[in-house]
C-alpha cells in the first residue's frame, strides 16, 4: 500500500467521521486527475477497507471511517478514548484515559464537546473522540465518533403521557434528553408516576432514545419511592435473587470441628465499638497484658470467606454490588441479612469465626511480633462510640477490664496517629451530615456528627491491620532470596492512592493563596503538613466546604488495584482493605488471597483480579454518589416545610448563575440567583471568588456570613433556592480567628474521608 496516499485519504475521513465518500469524491479532493492516479486511489481505499480502517456505507461504493480500527501509524493521535462528563444543556467534557497509552497521545486537559457533537453519548459512557485542531486560548475540543461502552442503560424518571406515546423525564441532571416510550411499552405506568426505564434503542436520526418501563416505582414524593429511585438510578438492585436468599437460609453456625481447627480467643477480653444503631459488626478488638510488659492486641474480622465461597449465588451477587450502600434511612447490604446481621456479625456473647491479625506491641506503638490466621472469638461487650468516648473522656477506669483495655488502647492509638501524621499522612476529613427521622422517615432535625477519640481508636488499629496484611504479601523479606522473590510477584488486591497531579496542585495553591492561606509544596512532608494546617484553619468557616471539595479534587482518588503504588494520603508504601468483608467485596477477596498465600498457594491470575478491582472501584463510587444523593433529597425535604423562614448562612460558592450559601449548623446548601439581587447589577469576579455590584461596589465573597430566606424547594430535582435577607453585616467578611490548638490527641471535630 502507498502509505503516504493512505494517510492522505484517511485524514479526509478522519476530519469528516460521519460522512461517506466514493473513490471519485476522494480523488477529486486530493487532486488525483489521471486514470493511473484514480486507479491508485481505488486500490488504496479497497486495501483500507480490507484492513477494516474504512467500512462500506449503506450506499455501495461509498465508505466511512471505522473509528474502532484506526491505524495510529498512519493517522497518529487523531482519536482519544475517554469517559464523558455530561453537563446540563447537553454540553459535555471527555476525560481522557491514559492507562496503557503514550502520554503524548492525549491532551492533559479534558476535551470540550459541544451539544451537537455528543453523537448520542450519555453521562459516564466510554467514548472515542475525534480531536479538532486546537485553537489558541481555547480548551481542547472534539467530537464523539463512537460509543465504546454505555455506562448505564436504565434510568429513573417521571412519566409524561401523550395520546399514543409517552416520555420519561429523568431525575438526573446529567441526562440531557427524555426517553421516548411507545404506549405498548408503558407496562401500565400512569401519567406522573415514577418508573425505571430500560433504554432499548437510539436510532441515528432520532433526537431521543427509545425505551420501555421495566418497573413502576410509585408516586413522586413518597419516601420509599424516592429511596428506591436513588438505588435504581445508580444500578443497585432493590432485592436479592431468590437463589442467593435460598443459599443464605442453608448457612449454619460453626460446628465444634470448625471451631477446634482455629486459634481460640474465646477466653481473651474482646469487644466491639460501633455506632449505636449498627446491626452488622465486622470488627472486634482483643486485649491482654503480657508478662514482658507488652500488650497483645488482636484485630478480629468476621470470616465471611468461610461462608461465602467463590462461584455461589451469594458470591456473584456480592461481587455485582461491590459494597453495601448507606442511604439516610436505610442500608442496602452487600450480603443477605442472614449473613451480615446474624451469622457473620460479631455480636456479644456469641461464638464467631474470624480472620485475625494479632500483634505484640509496646506502649510506644512498636509492633514486636505479628501472627495472622483463622480464629474463634466470643465478644464480651458490644459498645457504642459514645460509651467508649465517655471512658476516654474520664481518663480513669471504672475498674472493669473493658475500661482498662480502652484506656490502654487509646494511649497506643494516640501514639500511632501522631506518628502517622509526622510521617506525612494527610488529614482528609469531612463533616458528616446526620438526620433525626420520625416514624415515617421524615427529617425533623439535621446535625453534624462529631468524630472523636473513640472513633480514632478503632480507625488506627484498622489502619494498622490493613497495612500489616499488605506488607506481609507485598513486601519481600529479602529481594535476593528465592522466598522474597517469590513473594514479591504474588498477585494481591491493594488500596492505592497516587500523588497529586502537579498542574492541579499548583492551581489549588494559587486558589487558597487568594483566600489568604499559604501552602508549601517543596517536599511531600511539607505538602502534607500544609494540607493539615489548612484543614485546621478553615474549620467552621464559610470557605470550608469549597476548599475541602477542591482539595479532594486536587488529589488523586483512592482505588483498588493489583499494581501497588502505595497510599499517598496515608503515607503507607503498602496498604489494603482487610477489615470490612461484610460490606466491601475487595476485603472478601483479600481474605481469600491471604488464606491462600498463608497456606503456601501459588499466585492468582493478575489480569483477572485487576478486572475485579476495577469493577469494585466503580461500584464504590456509585455507592458514594447514591449516598450523597439521598442526603441532598433529605435536606430538601427538611426545608420543604420551612418556606419563608430565615436562617444564618455562609457563602459557600459563587458562579455566574448565583451565590451558593450553606445554612449554619446543618449544611443545607441552596442558591441565591443573581437576578434576585435587585439593589445593583452584580457581576462575577471569578478570580477572587466573589460577585461585585457594578454601581455601588457591594461584594458577596466566599466565606461571608449572610442571612437567607428559604424561597423554593424542588424535591424531585433536589434543588433549594434562597433569597437574600438584606443586612449590612452580610457584606463584611468573617474576621480571621486563630485556630484552636489541637489537644495532645490531635482532636478535631470531623470524620475521616474515604480516600483511605
C-alpha positions in Angstrom: 0.0 0.0 0.0 1.1 3.5 -0.8 1.3 4.7 2.9 1.5 8.4 2.0 -1.6 8.2 -0.1 -3.4 6.1 2.6 -2.5 8.7 5.2 -3.9 11.5 2.9 -7.1 9.6 2.3 -7.6 8.6 5.9 -7.2 12.3 7.0 -10.2 13.2 4.8 -12.3 10.5 6.5 -11.0 11.4 10.0 -11.9 15.0 9.6 -15.4 14.0 8.4 -16.2 11.0 10.6 -20.0 10.9 9.8 -19.7 11.4 6.0 -19.4 8.7 3.3 -17.3 9.1 0.2 -16.7 7.1 -3.0 -13.4 6.9 -4.9 -14.4 9.7 -7.3 -15.1 12.1 -4.4 -11.8 11.3 -2.7 -9.8 11.5 -6.0 -11.3 14.9 -6.6 -10.4 16.1 -3.1 -6.8 15.1 -3.3 -6.3 16.2 -7.0 -5.9 12.7 -8.5 -6.8 13.6 -12.0 -5.1 11.0 -14.2 -6.5 7.5 -14.8 -3.5 5.9 -13.1 -3.8 8.2 -10.1 -7.5 7.3 -9.8 -6.8 3.6 -10.1 -4.3 4.0 -7.2 -7.0 5.7 -5.1 -9.4 2.8 -5.8 -6.8 0.2 -4.9 -5.8 2.1 -1.7 -9.4 2.5 -0.5 -10.0 -1.2 -1.1 -7.0 -2.1 1.0 -8.0 0.2 3.8 -11.4 -1.5 3.7 -9.8 -4.9 3.9 -7.9 -3.7 6.9 -11.2 -2.5 8.3 -10.0 1.0 8.7 -12.8 2.0 6.3 -16.2 0.4 6.3 -18.7 0.3 3.4 -21.7 2.6 3.8 -25.3 1.7 3.0 -24.7 3.0 -0.5 -22.5 0.6 -2.4 -19.1 2.0 -3.3 -19.2 4.6 -0.5 -17.0 4.3 2.6 -16.9 5.8 6.1 -14.1 5.8 8.7 -14.1 2.9 11.1 -13.3 4.5 14.5 -12.8 1.1 16.1 -9.7 0.3 13.9 -7.7 3.4 13.2 -4.0 2.8 12.3 -2.2 5.3 14.5 0.9 4.9 12.4 -1.0 6.4 9.5 -3.0 9.0 11.5 -1.3 9.4 14.8 -3.1 10.8 17.8 -6.3 11.8 16.0 -8.5 10.0 18.4 -8.7 9.8 22.2 -10.7 7.4 24.3 -12.2 8.7 27.5 -15.2 9.0 29.8 -17.9 11.6 29.0 -19.0 14.0 31.7 -22.3 15.4 30.7 -23.5 18.8 31.9 -26.9 20.4 31.9 -27.9 21.7 28.5 -26.1 18.9 26.6 -22.6 20.4 26.8 -20.0 17.8 27.8 -16.4 17.1 28.6 -14.4 13.9 27.9 -11.9 12.9 30.5 -9.1 11.1 28.6 -8.0 7.6 29.6 -4.2 7.4 29.8 -3.6 3.9 31.0 -1.5 1.9 28.6 -1.3 4.8 26.2 1.6 7.0 25.2 1.2 10.2 27.3 1.5 12.3 24.2 -1.5 10.6 22.7 -4.0 12.6 24.7 -4.1 16.1 26.0 -3.6 16.6 29.7 -6.8 18.7 29.8 -10.4 17.4 29.4 -11.8 17.7 25.9 -14.8 20.0 25.4 -17.7 18.6 23.4 -20.4 20.9 22.0 -24.0 19.7 22.4 -24.3 18.9 18.7 -21.1 16.8 18.8 -22.0 14.3 21.5 -23.4 11.8 19.0 -25.9 10.2 21.4 -23.4 9.7 24.2 -24.6 9.9 27.8 -23.0 10.7 31.1 -20.3 8.2 32.1 -20.1 6.5 28.7 -16.7 5.4 27.4 -16.3 7.1 24.0 -13.9 7.7 21.2 -13.4 11.3 20.4 -12.0 13.0 17.2 -9.8 15.8 18.3 -10.2 19.1 16.4 -7.2 21.3 15.6 -6.7 23.3 18.8 -7.5 27.0 18.8 -5.4 29.5 20.6 -6.6 30.3 24.1 -9.2 27.5 23.9 -9.6 24.2 25.7 -9.1 21.1 23.5 -12.2 20.4 21.5 -13.6 17.4 19.8 -16.4 15.3 18.5 -17.7 11.9 19.8 -17.5 9.4 16.9 -18.1 6.2 18.7 -19.7 5.0 21.9 -17.5 2.2 23.1 -19.4 1.3 26.2 -22.6 2.6 27.8 -22.2 3.4 31.5 -25.8 2.5 32.0 -29.0 1.7 30.1 -31.5 2.0 32.9 -32.8 5.4 34.0 -35.3 6.7 36.6 -37.8 9.4 36.0 -41.4 10.5 35.8 -43.8 9.5 33.0 -45.4 12.2 30.9 -48.2 10.6 28.8 -49.4 11.7 25.4 -52.2 10.1 23.4 -50.2 7.4 21.8 -46.9 7.6 23.4 -45.1 8.9 26.5 -41.8 10.4 27.6 -39.8 9.6 30.7 -38.3 12.8 32.2 -35.2 11.7 34.0 -34.4 12.7 37.6 -30.8 13.1 36.8 -29.3 16.5 36.0 -26.8 14.8 33.7 -29.4 13.2 31.5 -29.8 15.8 28.7 -32.8 14.1 26.9 -36.1 12.5 27.7 -36.7 8.8 26.7 -39.5 8.1 24.2 -41.8 5.2 25.2 -44.5 3.7 23.0 -47.8 3.2 24.7 -47.4 -0.6 24.4 -44.2 -0.4 26.5 -45.5 1.6 29.4 -46.2 -1.6 31.5 -49.3 0.0 33.0 -47.5 3.1 34.2 -49.7 6.2 34.7 -49.0 9.8 34.0 -46.9 11.4 36.7 -45.7 8.1 38.1 -42.1 7.4 38.8 -40.6 4.5 36.9 -37.4 2.6 36.0 -36.9 2.6 32.2 -34.7 0.4 30.1 -33.2 2.2 27.0 -33.6 -0.2 24.1 -32.5 1.8 21.1 -31.4 5.1 19.8 -31.8 5.4 16.1 -29.2 7.5 14.3 -31.6 10.2 13.2 -33.8 10.4 16.3 -33.2 13.1 19.0 -34.5 10.9 21.8 -33.6 7.3 22.8 -36.4 4.7 22.9 -37.1 2.7 26.0 -39.6 0.6 27.9 -40.8 0.6 31.5 -39.3 -2.3 33.5 -40.5 -1.3 36.9 -43.2 1.0 38.4 -41.8 2.7 41.5 -44.8 4.7 42.6 -45.8 8.3 43.1 -43.0 11.0 43.5 -42.6 12.4 47.0 -43.2 9.1 48.8 -40.1 8.4 50.9 -39.8 4.7 50.0 -40.3 5.6 46.3 -37.6 8.2 46.3 -35.1 6.0 48.1 -35.8 3.1 45.7 -35.4 5.6 42.8 -32.0 6.6 44.0 -30.9 3.0 44.2 -32.3 2.2 40.8 -30.7 5.4 39.3 -27.3 4.1 40.4 -28.0 0.5 39.2 -28.1 -1.1 42.7 -30.6 -4.0 42.9 -33.7 -3.5 45.1 -33.7 -7.1 46.4 -31.6 -10.3 46.5 -32.1 -13.0 43.9 -34.2 -16.0 45.2 -31.2 -18.3 44.7 -29.0 -16.2 46.9 -31.6 -16.0 49.6 -32.1 -19.8 49.5 -28.3 -20.3 49.9 -28.3 -17.9 52.9 -31.1 -19.8 54.6 -29.0 -23.1 54.5 -25.9 -21.5 56.2 -25.5 -22.8 59.8 -23.4 -21.6 62.7 -19.9 -23.1 63.1 -19.6 -26.7 64.2 -17.3 -27.9 67.1 -14.9 -29.3 64.5 -14.6 -26.0 62.7 -14.0 -24.2 66.0 -11.4 -26.7 67.1 -9.3 -26.1 64.0 -8.8 -22.4 64.8 -6.8 -20.4 67.3 -9.0 -19.9 70.3 -9.6 -16.3 71.6 -12.8 -17.0 73.5 -11.2 -16.5 76.9 -9.4 -13.3 75.8 -11.1 -10.0 76.6 -12.7 -9.0 73.3 -15.2 -6.2 72.5 -16.7 -4.2 69.6 -17.1 -0.4 69.3 -19.6 0.7 66.6 -22.4 3.3 66.1 -25.3 2.9 68.5 -27.6 1.9 65.7 -25.3 -0.5 64.0 -26.5 -4.0 63.2 -23.5 -5.6 61.4 -20.3 -5.8 63.5 -17.4 -6.9 61.3 -14.5 -6.0 63.5 -13.6 -6.5 67.2 -10.5 -5.8 69.3 -9.0 -8.1 71.9 -6.5 -7.0 74.5 -4.4 -8.7 77.2 -1.2 -7.8 79.1 1.8 -10.0 78.6 4.4 -10.9 81.2 7.1 -8.9 79.4 5.1 -5.7 79.8 3.9 -5.6 76.2 0.3 -5.9 75.1 -1.2 -8.4 72.8 -3.7 -6.6 70.5 -5.9 -8.7 68.3 -7.8 -7.2 65.3 -10.5 -9.7 64.6 -12.5 -9.5 61.4 -15.6 -11.5 60.5 -14.6 -14.5 58.5 -17.1 -14.0 55.6 -14.9 -16.1 53.3 -15.7 -19.2 55.4 -19.4 -18.9 54.5 -19.3 -17.2 51.1 -17.5 -19.4 48.5 -16.4 -18.3 45.0 -19.0 -19.1 42.3 -22.0 -19.3 44.6 -25.1 -17.2 44.0 -24.3 -15.1 47.2 -20.8 -14.5 45.9 -22.0 -13.5 42.4 -24.5 -11.0 43.9 -22.0 -9.6 46.4 -19.5 -9.0 43.6 -22.1 -7.3 41.4 -23.0 -5.0 44.3 -19.4 -4.5 45.3 -20.3 -2.7 48.5 -23.1 -2.0 50.9 -24.9 1.3 50.3 -25.8 3.6 53.2 -28.7 5.9 52.4 -30.1 8.3 55.0 -32.8 6.0 56.2 -31.7 2.5 55.3 -28.8 0.2 54.5 -28.7 -1.8 51.3 -26.3 -4.6 52.3 -23.9 -6.4 50.1 -24.8 -9.7 51.7 -28.2 -11.2 52.7 -29.4 -10.2 56.1 -28.9 -13.8 57.5 -25.1 -13.3 56.9 -24.4 -9.6 57.6 -26.6 -9.2 60.7 -26.5 -12.7 62.1 -24.1 -15.4 61.2 -21.1 -13.2 60.4 -21.8 -10.3 62.7 -19.6 -10.3 65.8 -22.4 -10.0 68.3 -21.9 -10.0 72.0 -21.8 -13.4 73.8 -21.9 -15.4 70.6 -19.1 -17.6 69.3 -17.9 -16.2 65.9 -15.4 -17.3 63.3 -12.8 -14.6 62.4 -9.7 -13.9 60.4 -7.3 -12.1 62.7 -4.2 -10.0 62.9 -2.6 -10.4 66.3 0.2 -8.1 67.3 2.5 -7.9 70.3 3.0 -4.1 70.9 4.7 -1.9 73.4 3.2 1.3 74.7 5.0 3.4 72.1 3.1 1.6 69.3 6.0 -0.6 68.1 5.0 -4.0 66.8 7.4 -6.7 68.0 5.6 -9.8 66.7 2.7 -10.5 64.3 0.5 -13.5 63.7 -2.2 -13.8 61.1 -4.8 -16.6 60.8 -8.2 -18.1 61.4 -9.6 -17.7 64.9 -12.7 -18.1 67.0 -13.8 -15.3 69.4 -16.7 -14.5 71.8 -17.2 -10.8 72.2 -17.5 -9.8 75.9 -19.0 -6.4 75.3 -20.8 -4.5 72.5 -20.1 -0.8 73.0 -21.3 2.3 71.2 -18.8 5.0 70.3 -20.4 7.3 72.9 -19.8 4.7 75.7 -16.2 4.3 74.7 -15.7 8.0 74.5 -17.1 8.5 78.0 -14.3 6.2 79.3 -11.7 8.1 77.3 -13.0 11.5 78.5 -12.9 10.4 82.1 -9.4 9.2 81.8 -10.0 6.9 84.7 -11.0 3.3 84.6 -14.2 2.3 86.4 -12.5 -0.9 87.4 -13.8 -3.1 84.6 -11.5 -5.0 82.2 -13.0 -3.3 79.2 -12.4 0.2 80.5 -8.8 -0.7 81.3 -8.4 -2.0 77.8 -9.9 1.0 76.2 -7.7 3.4 78.0 -4.6 1.3 77.2 -5.5 1.0 73.5 -6.4 4.8 73.4 -2.8 5.5 74.5 -1.3 3.3 71.8 -3.7 4.7 69.2 -2.7 8.3 70.0 0.9 7.4 69.5 0.2 5.7 66.2 -1.9 8.6 65.0 0.7 11.2 65.9 3.5 9.1 64.2 1.3 8.7 61.1 0.9 12.5 60.6 4.6 13.1 61.4 5.5 10.7 58.6 3.4 12.6 56.1 -0.2 11.4 56.3 -2.8 13.9 55.2 -5.8 14.5 57.4 -8.6 14.4 54.7 -11.7 14.8 56.8 -15.3 16.0 56.3 -18.2 16.8 58.4 -20.8 14.0 58.3 -24.4 15.2 58.0 -26.9 13.1 60.0 -30.7 13.4 60.3 -33.2 12.9 63.0 -36.1 11.0 61.4 -39.7 10.5 62.6 -41.6 7.2 62.3 -42.3 8.0 58.6 -38.6 8.7 57.9 -39.4 12.4 57.6 -36.4 14.6 58.7 -37.3 16.6 61.8 -33.7 17.6 62.5 -30.3 17.9 60.9 -27.0 17.8 62.8 -23.3 17.4 62.2 -21.9 14.1 63.6 -18.7 14.5 65.6 -15.8 12.1 65.2 -13.8 11.8 68.5 -11.1 9.7 70.1 -13.2 6.6 70.3 -13.6 6.7 66.5 -9.9 7.2 66.0 -9.0 4.3 68.4 -10.8 1.9 66.1 -9.5 3.7 63.0 -5.8 3.4 64.0 -6.0 -0.3 64.7 -7.9 -1.0 61.5 -5.3 1.0 59.5 -2.5 -0.9 61.3 -4.1 -4.3 60.4 -4.6 -3.3 56.8 -1.1 -2.1 56.5 0.3 -5.2 58.2 -1.5 -7.6 55.8 -0.4 -5.6 52.7 3.2 -5.6 53.9 3.1 -9.3 54.5 2.1 -10.0 50.9 3.7 -7.2 49.0 6.9 -6.5 50.9 9.6 -9.1 50.3 11.8 -10.0 53.3 14.9 -10.2 51.1 14.9 -9.4 47.4 18.0 -11.6 47.0 16.3 -14.7 48.5 14.2 -17.1 46.5 11.4 -16.8 49.0 11.5 -13.0 48.8 11.5 -13.0 45.0 8.5 -15.4 45.0 6.6 -13.3 47.5 7.2 -10.1 45.6 5.3 -11.3 42.5 2.2 -12.7 44.1 -1.0 -11.0 42.9 -2.8 -9.1 45.6 -5.6 -6.5 46.0 -4.2 -3.2 47.2 -5.9 0.0 48.1 -3.8 2.6 46.4 -3.7 6.4 46.2 -1.5 8.2 43.7 0.3 11.5 44.3 -1.5 14.7 43.2 -1.4 16.0 39.7 1.2 18.8 39.7 -0.8 21.1 37.5 -4.0 20.7 39.7 -1.9 21.2 42.8 -0.4 24.4 41.6 -3.8 25.7 40.6 -5.1 24.8 44.1 -2.2 26.6 45.8 -2.9 29.7 43.8 -6.6 29.4 44.7 -6.1 29.2 48.5 -3.4 32.0 48.3 -6.1 34.4 47.1 -8.1 33.5 50.2 -5.2 34.3 52.5 -3.8 30.8 53.0 -0.2 29.7 52.1 1.0 26.2 51.3 4.4 24.7 50.9 4.9 22.2 48.1 8.7 21.7 48.2 8.6 18.2 49.6 6.0 15.5 50.3 6.2 16.0 54.0 5.9 19.8 53.7 2.9 19.5 51.5 1.2 17.1 53.9 1.8 19.5 56.8 0.5 22.4 54.7 -2.7 20.4 53.9 -3.2 19.5 57.6 -2.7 23.1 58.7 -5.1 24.4 56.0 -7.9 21.9 57.0 -7.4 23.0 60.7 -7.5 26.7 59.8 -10.7 26.6 57.7 -12.7 24.5 60.1 -16.1 26.2 60.7 -15.5 28.9 58.1 -17.6 29.7 55.0 -14.8 28.7 52.7 -14.5 25.2 54.3 -16.9 23.3 52.1 -15.5 24.7 48.8 -11.8 24.4 49.9 -12.5 20.8 51.1 -14.1 19.9 47.8 -11.4 21.4 45.6 -8.7 19.9 47.8 -10.1 16.4 47.3 -10.4 17.0 43.5 -6.8 18.1 43.5 -5.7 14.8 45.0 -6.0 11.6 43.1 -8.8 9.2 44.1 -8.1 6.1 46.0 -9.0 2.9 44.2 -8.3 -0.9 44.2 -5.6 -2.3 42.1 -3.2 -5.3 41.8 -0.4 -2.8 41.0 0.9 -1.4 44.3 1.9 2.2 44.1 1.4 2.9 47.8 -1.1 5.1 49.5 -0.1 8.7 49.2 -2.7 10.2 51.6 -1.9 7.8 54.4 1.9 7.8 53.6 1.9 4.0 53.6 4.0 2.1 51.0 1.8 -0.9 51.4 -1.9 -0.8 52.1 -5.1 -2.9 51.5 -8.6 -3.2 52.8 -8.9 -6.3 55.1 -11.2 -5.1 57.8 -14.8 -4.9 56.4 -15.7 -8.0 54.3 -19.3 -7.8 55.4 -19.7 -4.5 53.5 -16.9 -4.4 50.9 -16.2 -7.1 48.3 -12.4 -6.2 48.0 -11.9 -7.2 51.6 -13.5 -10.5 50.9 -11.0 -11.0 48.0 -8.2 -10.0 50.4 -9.3 -12.7 52.9 -9.3 -15.4 50.2 -5.9 -14.4 48.9 -4.3 -14.1 52.3 -5.6 -17.5 53.3 -4.3 -19.0 50.0 -0.8 -17.5 50.5 -0.6 -18.3 54.2 -1.1 -21.9 53.1 1.7 -21.7 50.5 -0.6 -21.4 47.5 0.5 -20.1 44.1 -0.3 -16.7 42.8 -3.6 -16.0 41.2 -4.1 -14.5 37.7 -3.2 -10.8 37.8 -5.3 -9.7 34.8 -8.4 -11.4 36.2 -8.0 -9.7 39.6 -7.3 -6.4 38.1 -10.7 -6.5 36.4 -12.3 -7.4 39.7 -10.5 -4.3 41.2 -11.8 -2.0 38.5 -15.3 -3.2 39.0 -15.2 -2.7 42.8 -13.7 0.8 42.3 -16.6 1.7 40.0 -19.2 0.3 42.5 -17.6 2.2 45.4 -18.1 5.5 43.5 -21.7 4.6 42.6 -22.4 3.9 46.3 -20.9 7.2 47.4 -22.9 9.1 44.7 -26.1 7.4 45.8 -25.4 8.2 49.5 -24.8 11.9 48.6 -28.0 12.0 46.6 -30.1 10.6 49.5 -28.6 13.3 51.7 -29.5 16.0 49.2 -33.0 14.7 49.0 -33.4 14.7 52.8 -32.0 18.2 53.1 -34.5 19.4 50.5 -37.3 17.5 52.4 -36.2 19.1 55.7 -36.5 22.6 54.2 -39.7 21.9 52.2 -42.0 23.0 55.1 -39.8 25.9 56.1 -40.5 28.2 53.1 -40.2 31.9 54.2 -38.1 31.1 57.3 -34.8 32.9 57.8 -31.5 31.2 58.7 -27.9 32.4 59.2 -25.7 31.0 56.4 -22.2 31.3 55.0 -21.4 31.9 51.3 -20.0 28.5 50.1 -19.6 29.3 46.4 -20.1 31.8 43.6 -21.0 31.3 39.9 -22.4 33.3 37.0 -25.8 31.9 37.9 -25.8 32.9 41.6 -24.4 32.8 45.1 -24.4 29.4 46.9 -25.0 29.6 50.7 -24.8 26.9 53.3 -27.0 27.1 56.4 -25.0 27.1 59.6 -25.4 24.0 61.7 -26.9 21.7 59.2 -25.0 22.3 55.9 -28.2 22.6 53.8 -27.0 24.4 50.6 -29.0 26.5 48.3 -28.5 29.1 45.6 -29.4 32.8 45.6 -30.0 33.6 41.9 -28.0 36.6 40.7 -31.2 38.1 39.2 -32.8 38.2 42.7 -30.3 40.8 43.9 -32.3 43.9 43.0 -30.2 46.6 44.6 -27.5 46.5 41.9 -26.3 44.8 38.7 -23.9 42.1 40.0 -21.0 40.6 38.1 -18.9 37.6 38.8 -15.3 38.2 39.7 -14.2 34.6 39.2 -10.5 35.2 40.0 -11.4 36.4 43.5 -14.4 34.2 44.2 -16.9 37.0 44.7 -19.7 38.9 43.0 -19.5 42.7 42.8 -22.2 45.3 42.3 -21.3 47.5 39.2 -22.8 50.7 40.7 -22.3 50.6 44.4 -19.4 48.1 44.6 -21.1 45.9 47.2 -19.4 42.5 47.3 -20.5 39.0 48.3 -17.4 36.8 48.7 -16.7 33.2 49.5 -16.9 32.8 53.3 -19.0 35.9 54.0 -21.9 35.5 56.5 -25.4 36.2 55.1 -29.0 35.8 56.3 -31.1 33.8 53.8 -34.8 33.0 53.4 -35.9 29.7 52.0 -37.7 30.6 48.8 -38.3 27.4 46.8 -37.6 23.7 47.2 -37.8 21.2 44.3 -37.7 17.8 46.0 -37.7 15.9 42.7 -34.6 17.7 41.4 -33.2 18.0 45.0 -32.7 21.8 44.5 -33.1 24.6 47.0 -33.4 28.3 46.2 -32.7 31.0 48.8 -33.2 34.7 48.7 -31.0 37.2 50.5 -32.3 39.0 53.6 -30.6 42.3 53.5 -28.2 43.1 56.4 -25.2 45.3 56.1 -23.2 42.8 58.2 -23.7 40.3 55.4 -21.3 42.3 53.3 -18.5 42.0 55.7 -16.0 39.2 55.8 -15.7 36.9 58.7 -12.8 38.1 60.8 -9.9 35.5 60.8 -9.6 33.7 64.1 -6.6 32.0 65.5 -7.1 28.2 65.0 -7.6 26.2 68.1 -4.5 24.3 69.1 -5.1 20.5 68.9 -5.1 18.6 72.1 -2.4 16.0 72.8 -4.5 13.5 71.0 -4.8 15.7 67.9 -8.5 16.1 68.5 -10.7 17.7 65.8 -14.4 17.5 65.1 -14.5 15.7 61.8 -14.9 12.3 60.2 -12.2 10.8 58.0 -12.7 10.9 54.3 -12.9 7.8 52.2 -9.7 8.4 50.3 -8.5 5.5 52.5 
